[in-house]
Amino acid sequence: MYKIPVTALGPLLTSFITEFGIMIFSGISIKCLKIPFRFPDKRILLYVFWVALFGAIGTLFYNLGISKESANVSVVAALTFSSPLVAILYGKFVYKEKLSIQQWFALLFILTGVVAVSLLS
């Protein structure tokens, strides 16, 4: 379904609309839950900026992948949504976290799914 707007509008405009929609719905959620909102200090605001920038770049490259690999959208989606794998491995090796048995099984399932989608496409 995500391929339809990427094909019709292009990857850049679809990325902008997606990220703008996330911002709007996040604001609505904050307002409806009556969470007090205040701007963070400059140090935290810098982290928020980098997270937002890299998130937007990730969305753009996901949309570019969908537009370029029109026959293999499932491969692009599988690789994109394997980000929990990267997060788990990053925590394991950089922060020396101990992984639970559930996390090891999650790693196994993610790897199996990515390989299966890549081979069966």
Secondary structure in CASP SS format (residue, H / E / C, confidence):
PFRMAT SS
TARGET T0000
AUTHOR 0000-0000-0000
METHOD secondary structure of the structure
MODEL  1
M C 1.00
Y C 1.00
K H 1.00
I H 1.00
P H 1.00
V H 1.00
T H 1.00
A H 1.00
L H 1.00
G C 1.00
P H 1.00
L H 1.00
L H 1.00
T H 1.00
S H 1.00
F H 1.00
I H 1.00
T H 1.00
E H 1.00
F H 1.00
G H 1.00
I H 1.00
M H 1.00
I H 1.00
F H 1.00
S H 1.00
G H 1.00
I H 1.00
S H 1.00
I H 1.00
K H 1.00
C H 1.00
L C 1.00
K C 1.00
I C 1.00
P C 1.00
F C 1.00
R C 1.00
F C 1.00
P C 1.00
D C 1.00
K H 1.00
R H 1.00
I H 1.00
L H 1.00
L H 1.00
Y H 1.00
V H 1.00
F H 1.00
W H 1.00
V H 1.00
A H 1.00
L H 1.00
F H 1.00
G H 1.00
A H 1.00
I H 1.00
G H 1.00
T H 1.00
L H 1.00
F H 1.00
Y H 1.00
N H 1.00
L H 1.00
G H 1.00
I H 1.00
S H 1.00
K H 1.00
E C 1.00
S C 1.00
A C 1.00
N C 1.00
V H 1.00
S H 1.00
V H 1.00
V H 1.00
A H 1.00
A H 1.00
L H 1.00
T H 1.00
F C 1.00
S C 1.00
S H 1.00
P H 1.00
L H 1.00
V H 1.00
A H 1.00
I H 1.00
L H 1.00
Y H 1.00
G H 1.00
K H 1.00
F H 1.00
V H 1.00
Y C 1.00
K C 1.00
E C 1.00
K C 1.00
L C 1.00
S C 1.00
I H 1.00
Q H 1.00
Q H 1.00
W H 1.00
F H 1.00
A H 1.00
L H 1.00
L H 1.00
F H 1.00
I H 1.00
L H 1.00
T H 1.00
G H 1.00
V H 1.00
V H 1.00
A H 1.00
V H 1.00
S H 1.00
L H 1.00
L H 1.00
S C 1.00
END
